[in-house]
Amino acid sequence: EVQLVESGGGLVQPGGSLRLSCSASGFTFGTYDMSWVRQAPGKGPEWVSLINRGGDSTAYADSVKGRFTTSRDNAKNTLWLQMNSLKPEDTAVYYCARPAWYDNYDYWGKGTQVTVSS
């Protein structure tokens, strides 16, 4: 079955960096665009980034633009999110997600917690 497994979260101080990974299996990874989505406590899901199938086009939410970078390696079935200059407001559970042709997202990982605090 389709599986998305995030890793790399943790506790960091403001201004620090963290690199999240998402390992995908159960589908042809290289034929799908992939997104990162986050959810802060008490808030709804917030779209963070999108990368196209070939990895040569990306888009970001205004709140993370210039600080976050998403990338992928289709041969390794892996998606990354490099997060720099982290702020307390970046604290959230981060999910990798596969956009659906018919809806929002058809598959999500279980998420990894990112906490930015001094």
Biopython code that builds the backbone (N, CA, C, O; Angstrom):
import numpy as np
from Bio.PDB.StructureBuilder import StructureBuilder

atoms = [
    (1, "GLU", "N", (0.817, -1.172, 0.000)),
    (1, "GLU", "CA", (0.000, 0.000, 0.000)),
    (1, "GLU", "C", (0.872, 1.251, 0.000)),
    (1, "GLU", "O", (2.077, 1.195, 0.242)),
    (2, "VAL", "N", (0.225, 2.379, -0.278)),
    (2, "VAL", "CA", (0.938, 3.650, -0.269)),
    (2, "VAL", "C", (1.367, 3.975, 1.149)),
    (2, "VAL", "O", (0.566, 3.908, 2.082)),
    (3, "GLN", "N", (2.645, 4.331, 1.306)),
    (3, "GLN", "CA", (3.169, 4.735, 2.604)),
    (3, "GLN", "C", (4.046, 5.962, 2.446)),
    (3, "GLN", "O", (4.854, 6.053, 1.521)),
    (4, "LEU", "N", (3.876, 6.908, 3.368)),
    (4, "LEU", "CA", (4.700, 8.107, 3.452)),
    (4, "LEU", "C", (5.168, 8.221, 4.896)),
    (4, "LEU", "O", (4.346, 8.301, 5.810)),
    (5, "VAL", "N", (6.476, 8.229, 5.108)),
    (5, "VAL", "CA", (7.030, 8.224, 6.451)),
    (5, "VAL", "C", (7.974, 9.399, 6.617)),
    (5, "VAL", "O", (9.032, 9.453, 5.990)),
    (6, "GLU", "N", (7.583, 10.347, 7.472)),
    (6, "GLU", "CA", (8.393, 11.533, 7.738)),
    (6, "GLU", "C", (9.386, 11.268, 8.860)),
    (6, "GLU", "O", (9.139, 10.445, 9.742)),
    (7, "SER", "N", (10.511, 11.973, 8.817)),
    (7, "SER", "CA", (11.497, 11.909, 9.882)),
    (7, "SER", "C", (12.297, 13.207, 9.908)),
    (7, "SER", "O", (12.243, 13.998, 8.965)),
    (8, "GLY", "N", (13.032, 13.419, 10.985)),
    (8, "GLY", "CA", (13.926, 14.560, 11.080)),
    (8, "GLY", "C", (13.458, 15.695, 11.965)),
    (8, "GLY", "O", (14.188, 16.670, 12.146)),
    (9, "GLY", "N", (12.263, 15.598, 12.521)),
    (9, "GLY", "CA", (11.776, 16.644, 13.392)),
    (9, "GLY", "C", (12.499, 16.657, 14.723)),
    (9, "GLY", "O", (13.245, 15.735, 15.052)),
    (10, "GLY", "N", (12.265, 17.717, 15.485)),
    (10, "GLY", "CA", (12.895, 17.840, 16.785)),
    (10, "GLY", "C", (12.740, 19.225, 17.353)),
    (10, "GLY", "O", (11.964, 20.036, 16.847)),
    (11, "LEU", "N", (13.490, 19.496, 18.417)),
    (11, "LEU", "CA", (13.483, 20.779, 19.100)),
    (11, "LEU", "C", (14.694, 21.594, 18.672)),
    (11, "LEU", "O", (15.828, 21.126, 18.773)),
    (12, "VAL", "N", (14.459, 22.803, 18.197)),
    (12, "VAL", "CA", (15.542, 23.697, 17.785)),
    (12, "VAL", "C", (15.281, 25.096, 18.318)),
    (12, "VAL", "O", (14.139, 25.461, 18.599)),
    (13, "GLN", "N", (16.351, 25.877, 18.454)),
    (13, "GLN", "CA", (16.229, 27.261, 18.893)),
    (13, "GLN", "C", (15.892, 28.172, 17.718)),
    (13, "GLN", "O", (16.207, 27.846, 16.573)),
    (14, "PRO", "N", (15.256, 29.311, 17.988)),
    (14, "PRO", "CA", (15.000, 30.270, 16.908)),
    (14, "PRO", "C", (16.281, 30.605, 16.156)),
    (14, "PRO", "O", (17.336, 30.812, 16.757)),
    (15, "GLY", "N", (16.173, 30.656, 14.833)),
    (15, "GLY", "CA", (17.329, 30.899, 13.989)),
    (15, "GLY", "C", (18.042, 29.637, 13.546)),
    (15, "GLY", "O", (18.921, 29.691, 12.686)),
    (16, "GLY", "N", (17.678, 28.512, 14.116)),
    (16, "GLY", "CA", (18.306, 27.251, 13.777)),
    (16, "GLY", "C", (17.764, 26.639, 12.497)),
    (16, "GLY", "O", (16.896, 27.209, 11.836)),
    (17, "SER", "N", (18.290, 25.470, 12.161)),
    (17, "SER", "CA", (17.921, 24.770, 10.935)),
    (17, "SER", "C", (17.559, 23.327, 11.225)),
    (17, "SER", "O", (17.996, 22.745, 12.218)),
    (18, "LEU", "N", (16.756, 22.765, 10.346)),
    (18, "LEU", "CA", (16.338, 21.378, 10.458)),
    (18, "LEU", "C", (16.041, 20.873, 9.050)),
    (18, "LEU", "O", (15.564, 21.626, 8.201)),
    (19, "ARG", "N", (16.325, 19.600, 8.808)),
    (19, "ARG", "CA", (16.036, 18.993, 7.514)),
    (19, "ARG", "C", (15.105, 17.805, 7.709)),
    (19, "ARG", "O", (15.461, 16.832, 8.373)),
    (20, "LEU", "N", (13.918, 17.886, 7.131)),
    (20, "LEU", "CA", (12.945, 16.816, 7.205)),
    (20, "LEU", "C", (13.043, 15.923, 5.981)),
    (20, "LEU", "O", (13.349, 16.389, 4.883)),
    (21, "SER", "N", (12.784, 14.640, 6.175)),
    (21, "SER", "CA", (12.773, 13.680, 5.083)),
    (21, "SER", "C", (11.438, 12.963, 5.040)),
    (21, "SER", "O", (10.771, 12.805, 6.062)),
    (22, "CYS", "N", (11.056, 12.535, 3.856)),
    (22, "CYS", "CA", (9.861, 11.727, 3.664)),
    (22, "CYS", "C", (10.215, 10.578, 2.746)),
    (22, "CYS", "O", (10.600, 10.790, 1.596)),
    (23, "SER", "N", (10.088, 9.363, 3.247)),
    (23, "SER", "CA", (10.333, 8.169, 2.452)),
    (23, "SER", "C", (9.010, 7.632, 1.931)),
    (23, "SER", "O", (8.080, 7.395, 2.703)),
    (24, "ALA", "N", (8.930, 7.441, 0.623)),
    (24, "ALA", "CA", (7.690, 7.013, -0.020)),
    (24, "ALA", "C", (7.817, 5.588, -0.545)),
    (24, "ALA", "O", (8.892, 5.163, -0.967)),
    (25, "SER", "N", (6.711, 4.861, -0.513)),
    (25, "SER", "CA", (6.681, 3.513, -1.063)),
    (25, "SER", "C", (5.252, 3.161, -1.462)),
    (25, "SER", "O", (4.298, 3.811, -1.035)),
    (26, "GLY", "N", (5.118, 2.129, -2.282)),
    (26, "GLY", "CA", (3.804, 1.640, -2.659)),
    (26, "GLY", "C", (3.187, 2.319, -3.863)),
    (26, "GLY", "O", (2.039, 2.038, -4.208)),
    (27, "PHE", "N", (3.930, 3.213, -4.514)),
    (27, "PHE", "CA", (3.453, 3.871, -5.729)),
    (27, "PHE", "C", (4.642, 4.372, -6.526)),
    (27, "PHE", "O", (5.771, 4.381, -6.034)),
    (28, "THR", "N", (4.387, 4.790, -7.761)),
    (28, "THR", "CA", (5.453, 5.301, -8.614)),
    (28, "THR", "C", (5.695, 6.760, -8.255)),
    (28, "THR", "O", (5.064, 7.667, -8.797)),
    (29, "PHE", "N", (6.614, 6.959, -7.338)),
    (29, "PHE", "CA", (6.878, 8.270, -6.733)),
    (29, "PHE", "C", (7.143, 9.350, -7.772)),
    (29, "PHE", "O", (6.643, 10.468, -7.653)),
    (30, "GLY", "N", (7.926, 9.016, -8.787)),
    (30, "GLY", "CA", (8.348, 9.997, -9.775)),
    (30, "GLY", "C", (7.259, 10.517, -10.700)),
    (30, "GLY", "O", (7.518, 11.421, -11.494)),
    (31, "THR", "N", (6.061, 9.979, -10.623)),
    (31, "THR", "CA", (4.962, 10.445, -11.462)),
    (31, "THR", "C", (4.021, 11.403, -10.730)),
    (31, "THR", "O", (3.019, 11.832, -11.302)),
    (32, "TYR", "N", (4.324, 11.744, -9.478)),
    (32, "TYR", "CA", (3.459, 12.603, -8.677)),
    (32, "TYR", "C", (4.153, 13.859, -8.192)),
    (32, "TYR", "O", (5.307, 13.812, -7.766)),
    (33, "ASP", "N", (3.453, 14.985, -8.253)),
    (33, "ASP", "CA", (3.846, 16.164, -7.492)),
    (33, "ASP", "C", (3.744, 15.805, -6.005)),
    (33, "ASP", "O", (2.956, 14.938, -5.629)),
    (34, "MET", "N", (4.536, 16.468, -5.165)),
    (34, "MET", "CA", (4.491, 16.209, -3.732)),
    (34, "MET", "C", (4.485, 17.517, -2.943)),
    (34, "MET", "O", (5.104, 18.503, -3.344)),
    (35, "SER", "N", (3.779, 17.506, -1.822)),
    (35, "SER", "CA", (3.654, 18.687, -0.973)),
    (35, "SER", "C", (4.118, 18.416, 0.446)),
    (35, "SER", "O", (4.158, 17.273, 0.901)),
    (36, "TRP", "N", (4.467, 19.498, 1.135)),
    (36, "TRP", "CA", (4.582, 19.517, 2.586)),
    (36, "TRP", "C", (3.441, 20.367, 3.133)),
    (36, "TRP", "O", (3.132, 21.435, 2.604)),
    (37, "VAL", "N", (2.822, 19.873, 4.202)),
    (37, "VAL", "CA", (1.725, 20.551, 4.876)),
    (37, "VAL", "C", (2.030, 20.526, 6.361)),
    (37, "VAL", "O", (2.584, 19.546, 6.858)),
    (38, "ARG", "N", (1.680, 21.582, 7.080)),
    (38, "ARG", "CA", (1.918, 21.592, 8.519)),
    (38, "ARG", "C", (0.652, 21.979, 9.268)),
    (38, "ARG", "O", (-0.243, 22.623, 8.720)),
    (39, "GLN", "N", (0.597, 21.573, 10.532)),
    (39, "GLN", "CA", (-0.533, 21.901, 11.375)),
    (39, "GLN", "C", (-0.029, 22.294, 12.756)),
    (39, "GLN", "O", (0.546, 21.477, 13.475)),
    (40, "ALA", "N", (-0.249, 23.546, 13.114)),
    (40, "ALA", "CA", (0.126, 24.058, 14.426)),
    (40, "ALA", "C", (-0.981, 23.745, 15.429)),
    (40, "ALA", "O", (-2.127, 23.524, 15.037)),
    (41, "PRO", "N", (-0.648, 23.725, 16.722)),
    (41, "PRO", "CA", (-1.665, 23.444, 17.739)),
    (41, "PRO", "C", (-2.849, 24.401, 17.646)),
    (41, "PRO", "O", (-2.672, 25.619, 17.603)),
    (42, "GLY", "N", (-4.049, 23.843, 17.617)),
    (42, "GLY", "CA", (-5.258, 24.650, 17.579)),
    (42, "GLY", "C", (-5.589, 25.269, 16.245)),
    (42, "GLY", "O", (-6.538, 26.047, 16.149)),
    (43, "LYS", "N", (-4.833, 24.945, 15.209)),
    (43, "LYS", "CA", (-5.064, 25.516, 13.887)),
    (43, "LYS", "C", (-5.308, 24.419, 12.861)),
    (43, "LYS", "O", (-4.997, 23.250, 13.093)),
    (44, "GLY", "N", (-5.865, 24.811, 11.732)),
    (44, "GLY", "CA", (-6.071, 23.884, 10.642)),
    (44, "GLY", "C", (-4.799, 23.667, 9.842)),
    (44, "GLY", "O", (-3.809, 24.369, 10.047)),
    (45, "PRO", "N", (-4.818, 22.705, 8.937)),
    (45, "PRO", "CA", (-3.646, 22.450, 8.099)),
    (45, "PRO", "C", (-3.274, 23.660, 7.253)),
    (45, "PRO", "O", (-4.144, 24.370, 6.749)),
    (46, "GLU", "N", (-1.983, 23.887, 7.103)),
    (46, "GLU", "CA", (-1.451, 24.974, 6.284)),
    (46, "GLU", "C", (-0.513, 24.392, 5.235)),
    (46, "GLU", "O", (0.457, 23.712, 5.569)),
    (47, "TRP", "N", (-0.803, 24.659, 3.978)),
    (47, "TRP", "CA", (0.088, 24.245, 2.911)),
    (47, "TRP", "C", (1.422, 24.975, 3.021)),
    (47, "TRP", "O", (1.455, 26.184, 3.251)),
    (48, "VAL", "N", (2.512, 24.245, 2.856)),
    (48, "VAL", "CA", (3.855, 24.805, 2.996)),
    (48, "VAL", "C", (4.578, 24.886, 1.662)),
    (48, "VAL", "O", (5.121, 25.936, 1.317)),
    (49, "SER", "N", (4.594, 23.789, 0.902)),
    (49, "SER", "CA", (5.375, 23.757, -0.333)),
    (49, "SER", "C", (4.840, 22.723, -1.304)),
    (49, "SER", "O", (4.101, 21.812, -0.929)),
    (50, "LEU", "N", (5.226, 22.884, -2.552)),
    (50, "LEU", "CA", (4.906, 21.949, -3.623)),
    (50, "LEU", "C", (6.124, 21.798, -4.507)),
    (50, "LEU", "O", (6.809, 22.776, -4.805)),
    (51, "ILE", "N", (6.394, 20.573, -4.926)),
    (51, "ILE", "CA", (7.444, 20.310, -5.903)),
    (51, "ILE", "C", (6.864, 19.426, -6.989)),
    (51, "ILE", "O", (6.147, 18.468, -6.705)),
    (52, "ASN", "N", (7.176, 19.751, -8.232)),
    (52, "ASN", "CA", (6.613, 18.993, -9.334)),
    (52, "ASN", "C", (7.305, 17.650, -9.505)),
    (52, "ASN", "O", (8.303, 17.357, -8.846)),
    (53, "ARG", "N", (6.757, 16.845, -10.399)),
    (53, "ARG", "CA", (7.242, 15.477, -10.582)),
    (53, "ARG", "C", (8.727, 15.388, -10.891)),
    (53, "ARG", "O", (9.433, 14.537, -10.350)),
    (54, "GLY", "N", (9.194, 16.262, -11.754)),
    (54, "GLY", "CA", (10.593, 16.237, -12.145)),
    (54, "GLY", "C", (11.534, 16.937, -11.187)),
    (54, "GLY", "O", (12.752, 16.828, -11.331)),
    (55, "GLY", "N", (10.997, 17.649, -10.215)),
    (55, "GLY", "CA", (11.823, 18.335, -9.234)),
    (55, "GLY", "C", (12.437, 19.638, -9.713)),
    (55, "GLY", "O", (13.316, 20.182, -9.044)),
    (56, "ASP", "N", (11.999, 20.150, -10.850)),
    (56, "ASP", "CA", (12.561, 21.377, -11.404)),
    (56, "ASP", "C", (11.660, 22.594, -11.230)),
    (56, "ASP", "O", (11.948, 23.658, -11.778)),
    (57, "SER", "N", (10.572, 22.450, -10.475)),
    (57, "SER", "CA", (9.676, 23.562, -10.210)),
    (57, "SER", "C", (9.141, 23.443, -8.788)),
    (57, "SER", "O", (8.680, 22.377, -8.380)),
    (58, "THR", "N", (9.202, 24.540, -8.036)),
    (58, "THR", "CA", (8.730, 24.539, -6.656)),
    (58, "THR", "C", (7.884, 25.767, -6.375)),
    (58, "THR", "O", (7.973, 26.773, -7.079)),
    (59, "ALA", "N", (7.061, 25.673, -5.337)),
    (59, "ALA", "CA", (6.255, 26.793, -4.877)),
    (59, "ALA", "C", (6.166, 26.732, -3.359)),
    (59, "ALA", "O", (6.194, 25.650, -2.772)),
    (60, "TYR", "N", (6.058, 27.913, -2.716)),
    (60, "TYR", "CA", (6.082, 27.997, -1.262)),
    (60, "TYR", "C", (5.043, 28.968, -0.746)),
    (60, "TYR", "O", (4.681, 29.935, -1.416)),
    (61, "ALA", "N", (4.569, 28.692, 0.465)),
    (61, "ALA", "CA", (3.731, 29.647, 1.157)),
    (61, "ALA", "C", (4.542, 30.899, 1.479)),
    (61, "ALA", "O", (5.748, 30.824, 1.712)),
    (62, "ASP", "N", (3.867, 32.053, 1.490)),
    (62, "ASP", "CA", (4.564, 33.306, 1.789)),
    (62, "ASP", "C", (5.271, 33.265, 3.145)),
    (62, "ASP", "O", (6.322, 33.883, 3.316)),
    (63, "SER", "N", (4.706, 32.550, 4.094)),
    (63, "SER", "CA", (5.247, 32.511, 5.440)),
    (63, "SER", "C", (6.606, 31.820, 5.531)),
    (63, "SER", "O", (7.340, 32.031, 6.496)),
    (64, "VAL", "N", (6.949, 30.997, 4.541)),
    (64, "VAL", "CA", (8.218, 30.266, 4.576)),
    (64, "VAL", "C", (9.137, 30.598, 3.410)),
    (64, "VAL", "O", (10.277, 30.135, 3.370)),
    (65, "LYS", "N", (8.661, 31.386, 2.472)),
    (65, "LYS", "CA", (9.436, 31.709, 1.272)),
    (65, "LYS", "C", (10.763, 32.362, 1.640)),
    (65, "LYS", "O", (10.812, 33.292, 2.446)),
    (66, "GLY", "N", (11.829, 31.864, 1.041)),
    (66, "GLY", "CA", (13.156, 32.380, 1.318)),
    (66, "GLY", "C", (13.860, 31.683, 2.458)),
    (66, "GLY", "O", (15.065, 31.859, 2.637)),
    (67, "ARG", "N", (13.136, 30.894, 3.235)),
    (67, "ARG", "CA", (13.722, 30.184, 4.367)),
    (67, "ARG", "C", (13.702, 28.668, 4.186)),
    (67, "ARG", "O", (14.605, 27.973, 4.652)),
    (68, "PHE", "N", (12.678, 28.159, 3.511)),
    (68, "PHE", "CA", (12.513, 26.716, 3.312)),
    (68, "PHE", "C", (12.794, 26.355, 1.859)),
    (68, "PHE", "O", (12.540, 27.146, 0.951)),
    (69, "THR", "N", (13.321, 25.154, 1.653)),
    (69, "THR", "CA", (13.562, 24.629, 0.323)),
    (69, "THR", "C", (13.144, 23.166, 0.271)),
    (69, "THR", "O", (13.556, 22.371, 1.115)),
    (70, "THR", "N", (12.330, 22.810, -0.714)),
    (70, "THR", "CA", (11.949, 21.412, -0.888)),
    (70, "THR", "C", (12.687, 20.825, -2.090)),
    (70, "THR", "O", (12.954, 21.521, -3.069)),
    (71, "SER", "N", (13.008, 19.545, -2.001)),
    (71, "SER", "CA", (13.709, 18.858, -3.067)),
    (71, "SER", "C", (13.314, 17.390, -3.057)),
    (71, "SER", "O", (12.647, 16.925, -2.133)),
    (72, "ARG", "N", (13.731, 16.657, -4.094)),
    (72, "ARG", "CA", (13.384, 15.245, -4.161)),
    (72, "ARG", "C", (14.429, 14.471, -4.943)),
    (72, "ARG", "O", (15.171, 15.034, -5.748)),
    (73, "ASP", "N", (14.474, 13.177, -4.692)),
    (73, "ASP", "CA", (15.294, 12.246, -5.458)),
    (73, "ASP", "C", (14.391, 11.079, -5.816)),
    (73, "ASP", "O", (14.108, 10.220, -4.981)),
    (74, "ASN", "N", (13.941, 11.054, -7.060)),
    (74, "ASN", "CA", (12.990, 10.026, -7.469)),
    (74, "ASN", "C", (13.605, 8.623, -7.470)),
    (74, "ASN", "O", (12.895, 7.637, -7.272)),
    (75, "ALA", "N", (14.903, 8.530, -7.687)),
    (75, "ALA", "CA", (15.566, 7.234, -7.646)),
    (75, "ALA", "C", (15.577, 6.646, -6.241)),
    (75, "ALA", "O", (15.636, 5.428, -6.072)),
    (76, "LYS", "N", (15.521, 7.516, -5.233)),
    (76, "LYS", "CA", (15.511, 7.089, -3.838)),
    (76, "LYS", "C", (14.126, 7.148, -3.206)),
    (76, "LYS", "O", (13.969, 6.826, -2.028)),
    (77, "ASN", "N", (13.118, 7.559, -3.979)),
    (77, "ASN", "CA", (11.752, 7.720, -3.458)),
    (77, "ASN", "C", (11.733, 8.582, -2.195)),
    (77, "ASN", "O", (11.078, 8.244, -1.209)),
    (78, "THR", "N", (12.456, 9.693, -2.240)),
    (78, "THR", "CA", (12.614, 10.533, -1.062)),
    (78, "THR", "C", (12.316, 11.993, -1.369)),
    (78, "THR", "O", (12.701, 12.520, -2.412)),
    (79, "LEU", "N", (11.629, 12.626, -0.446)),
    (79, "LEU", "CA", (11.294, 14.045, -0.487)),
    (79, "LEU", "C", (11.920, 14.717, 0.735)),
    (79, "LEU", "O", (11.910, 14.142, 1.824)),
    (80, "TRP", "N", (12.461, 15.920, 0.573)),
    (80, "TRP", "CA", (13.073, 16.663, 1.684)),
    (80, "TRP", "C", (12.461, 18.048, 1.842)),
    (80, "TRP", "O", (11.911, 18.621, 0.901)),
    (81, "LEU", "N", (12.573, 18.568, 3.060)),
    (81, "LEU", "CA", (12.274, 19.966, 3.336)),
    (81, "LEU", "C", (13.398, 20.518, 4.206)),
    (81, "LEU", "O", (13.514, 20.165, 5.380)),
    (82, "GLN", "N", (14.220, 21.382, 3.628)),
    (82, "GLN", "CA", (15.273, 22.057, 4.367)),
    (82, "GLN", "C", (14.701, 23.340, 4.954)),
    (82, "GLN", "O", (14.202, 24.192, 4.219)),
    (83, "MET", "N", (14.771, 23.481, 6.269)),
    (83, "MET", "CA", (14.197, 24.619, 6.973)),
    (83, "MET", "C", (15.318, 25.398, 7.646)),
    (83, "MET", "O", (16.027, 24.865, 8.500)),
    (84, "ASN", "N", (15.475, 26.654, 7.263)),
    (84, "ASN", "CA", (16.488, 27.530, 7.836)),
    (84, "ASN", "C", (15.828, 28.727, 8.506)),
    (84, "ASN", "O", (14.655, 29.015, 8.269)),
    (85, "SER", "N", (16.587, 29.417, 9.342)),
    (85, "SER", "CA", (16.109, 30.614, 10.035)),
    (85, "SER", "C", (14.756, 30.373, 10.692)),
    (85, "SER", "O", (13.821, 31.157, 10.526)),
    (86, "LEU", "N", (14.668, 29.294, 11.427)),
    (86, "LEU", "CA", (13.399, 28.883, 12.011)),
    (86, "LEU", "C", (12.893, 29.877, 13.046)),
    (86, "LEU", "O", (13.669, 30.477, 13.790)),
    (87, "LYS", "N", (11.577, 30.036, 13.076)),
    (87, "LYS", "CA", (10.893, 30.947, 13.979)),
    (87, "LYS", "C", (9.945, 30.161, 14.878)),
    (87, "LYS", "O", (9.513, 29.071, 14.505)),
    (88, "PRO", "N", (9.614, 30.690, 16.057)),
    (88, "PRO", "CA", (8.659, 29.990, 16.924)),
    (88, "PRO", "C", (7.335, 29.672, 16.219)),
    (88, "PRO", "O", (6.723, 28.642, 16.499)),
    (89, "GLU", "N", (6.895, 30.532, 15.322)),
    (89, "GLU", "CA", (5.648, 30.295, 14.613)),
    (89, "GLU", "C", (5.724, 29.152, 13.601)),
    (89, "GLU", "O", (4.703, 28.775, 13.025)),
    (90, "ASP", "N", (6.911, 28.599, 13.375)),
    (90, "ASP", "CA", (7.059, 27.416, 12.540)),
    (90, "ASP", "C", (6.744, 26.134, 13.306)),
    (90, "ASP", "O", (6.682, 25.059, 12.710)),
    (91, "THR", "N", (6.545, 26.236, 14.609)),
    (91, "THR", "CA", (6.229, 25.067, 15.420)),
    (91, "THR", "C", (4.937, 24.416, 14.931)),
    (91, "THR", "O", (3.889, 25.059, 14.877)),
    (92, "ALA", "N", (5.022, 23.137, 14.577)),
    (92, "ALA", "CA", (3.880, 22.418, 14.029)),
    (92, "ALA", "C", (4.269, 20.968, 13.803)),
    (92, "ALA", "O", (5.441, 20.603, 13.898)),
    (93, "VAL", "N", (3.277, 20.150, 13.505)),
    (93, "VAL", "CA", (3.527, 18.831, 12.965)),
    (93, "VAL", "C", (3.612, 18.971, 11.454)),
    (93, "VAL", "O", (2.721, 19.551, 10.833)),
    (94, "TYR", "N", (4.667, 18.449, 10.863)),
    (94, "TYR", "CA", (4.896, 18.551, 9.432)),
    (94, "TYR", "C", (4.610, 17.213, 8.757)),
    (94, "TYR", "O", (5.074, 16.163, 9.201)),
    (95, "TYR", "N", (3.843, 17.274, 7.685)),
    (95, "TYR", "CA", (3.431, 16.090, 6.943)),
    (95, "TYR", "C", (3.879, 16.189, 5.490)),
    (95, "TYR", "O", (3.820, 17.266, 4.898)),
    (96, "CYS", "N", (4.324, 15.079, 4.912)),
    (96, "CYS", "CA", (4.399, 15.026, 3.460)),
    (96, "CYS", "C", (3.082, 14.459, 2.959)),
    (96, "CYS", "O", (2.469, 13.613, 3.610)),
    (97, "ALA", "N", (2.654, 14.930, 1.802)),
    (97, "ALA", "CA", (1.339, 14.582, 1.297)),
    (97, "ALA", "C", (1.347, 14.500, -0.224)),
    (97, "ALA", "O", (2.039, 15.264, -0.897)),
    (98, "ARG", "N", (0.572, 13.567, -0.750)),
    (98, "ARG", "CA", (0.461, 13.389, -2.190)),
    (98, "ARG", "C", (-0.813, 14.027, -2.704)),
    (98, "ARG", "O", (-1.902, 13.597, -2.322)),
    (99, "PRO", "N", (-0.718, 15.043, -3.562)),
    (99, "PRO", "CA", (-1.930, 15.652, -4.120)),
    (99, "PRO", "C", (-2.716, 14.645, -4.942)),
    (99, "PRO", "O", (-2.137, 13.838, -5.669)),
    (100, "ALA", "N", (-4.033, 14.694, -4.823)),
    (100, "ALA", "CA", (-4.925, 13.821, -5.573)),
    (100, "ALA", "C", (-5.406, 14.515, -6.843)),
    (100, "ALA", "O", (-5.565, 15.735, -6.871)),
    (101, "TRP", "N", (-5.634, 13.738, -7.881)),
    (101, "TRP", "CA", (-6.142, 14.325, -9.122)),
    (101, "TRP", "C", (-7.582, 14.776, -8.960)),
    (101, "TRP", "O", (-8.047, 15.666, -9.673)),
    (102, "TYR", "N", (-8.295, 14.155, -8.009)),
    (102, "TYR", "CA", (-9.724, 14.377, -7.839)),
    (102, "TYR", "C", (-10.079, 15.233, -6.627)),
    (102, "TYR", "O", (-11.239, 15.617, -6.477)),
    (103, "ASP", "N", (-9.122, 15.540, -5.766)),
    (103, "ASP", "CA", (-9.429, 16.197, -4.503)),
    (103, "ASP", "C", (-8.189, 16.927, -4.004)),
    (103, "ASP", "O", (-7.322, 17.303, -4.793)),
    (104, "ASN", "N", (-8.110, 17.123, -2.698)),
    (104, "ASN", "CA", (-6.999, 17.808, -2.069)),
    (104, "ASN", "C", (-5.753, 16.917, -2.031)),
    (104, "ASN", "O", (-4.845, 17.064, -2.848)),
    (105, "TYR", "N", (-5.728, 16.003, -1.078)),
    (105, "TYR", "CA", (-4.640, 15.038, -0.959)),
    (105, "TYR", "C", (-5.251, 13.665, -0.723)),
    (105, "TYR", "O", (-6.223, 13.532, 0.022)),
    (106, "ASP", "N", (-4.687, 12.652, -1.351)),
    (106, "ASP", "CA", (-5.209, 11.317, -1.130)),
    (106, "ASP", "C", (-4.419, 10.528, -0.093)),
    (106, "ASP", "O", (-4.952, 9.589, 0.497)),
    (107, "TYR", "N", (-3.149, 10.893, 0.142)),
    (107, "TYR", "CA", (-2.344, 10.212, 1.148)),
    (107, "TYR", "C", (-1.493, 11.206, 1.914)),
    (107, "TYR", "O", (-0.955, 12.162, 1.355)),
    (108, "TRP", "N", (-1.387, 10.950, 3.223)),
    (108, "TRP", "CA", (-0.563, 11.731, 4.141)),
    (108, "TRP", "C", (0.303, 10.784, 4.936)),
    (108, "TRP", "O", (-0.071, 9.630, 5.148)),
    (109, "GLY", "N", (1.451, 11.252, 5.377)),
    (109, "GLY", "CA", (2.207, 10.525, 6.373)),
    (109, "GLY", "C", (1.630, 10.771, 7.753)),
    (109, "GLY", "O", (0.625, 11.467, 7.899)),
    (110, "LYS", "N", (2.264, 10.201, 8.760)),
    (110, "LYS", "CA", (1.819, 10.395, 10.137)),
    (110, "LYS", "C", (2.363, 11.676, 10.758)),
    (110, "LYS", "O", (1.880, 12.111, 11.803)),
    (111, "GLY", "N", (3.345, 12.271, 10.137)),
    (111, "GLY", "CA", (3.859, 13.553, 10.569)),
    (111, "GLY", "C", (5.067, 13.459, 11.479)),
    (111, "GLY", "O", (5.314, 12.426, 12.101)),
    (112, "THR", "N", (5.821, 14.556, 11.552)),
    (112, "THR", "CA", (6.951, 14.676, 12.459)),
    (112, "THR", "C", (6.885, 16.043, 13.138)),
    (112, "THR", "O", (6.641, 17.058, 12.486)),
    (113, "GLN", "N", (7.103, 16.058, 14.440)),
    (113, "GLN", "CA", (6.953, 17.281, 15.235)),
    (113, "GLN", "C", (8.190, 18.169, 15.115)),
    (113, "GLN", "O", (9.320, 17.709, 15.280)),
    (114, "VAL", "N", (7.956, 19.439, 14.826)),
    (114, "VAL", "CA", (9.004, 20.457, 14.832)),
    (114, "VAL", "C", (8.636, 21.492, 15.878)),
    (114, "VAL", "O", (7.564, 22.095, 15.814)),
    (115, "THR", "N", (9.523, 21.698, 16.842)),
    (115, "THR", "CA", (9.301, 22.686, 17.888)),
    (115, "THR", "C", (10.447, 23.687, 17.877)),
    (115, "THR", "O", (11.611, 23.305, 17.993)),
    (116, "VAL", "N", (10.119, 24.964, 17.738)),
    (116, "VAL", "CA", (11.112, 26.033, 17.708)),
    (116, "VAL", "C", (10.911, 26.873, 18.967)),
    (116, "VAL", "O", (9.912, 27.581, 19.098)),
    (117, "SER", "N", (11.859, 26.790, 19.880)),
    (117, "SER", "CA", (11.716, 27.460, 21.164)),
    (117, "SER", "C", (13.078, 27.696, 21.789)),
    (117, "SER", "O", (14.004, 26.905, 21.611)),
    (118, "SER", "N", (13.187, 28.797, 22.526)),
    (118, "SER", "CA", (14.398, 29.097, 23.272)),
    (118, "SER", "C", (14.275, 28.665, 24.726)),
    (118, "SER", "O", (15.212, 28.844, 25.505)),
]
sb = StructureBuilder()
sb.init_structure("model")
sb.init_model(0)
sb.init_chain("A")
sb.init_seg("    ")
for serial, (resi, resn, name, xyz) in enumerate(atoms, 1):
    if name == "N":
        sb.init_residue(resn, " ", resi, " ")
    sb.init_atom(name, np.array(xyz, "f"), 0.0, 1.0, " ", f" {name:<3s}", serial, name[0])
structure = sb.get_structure()
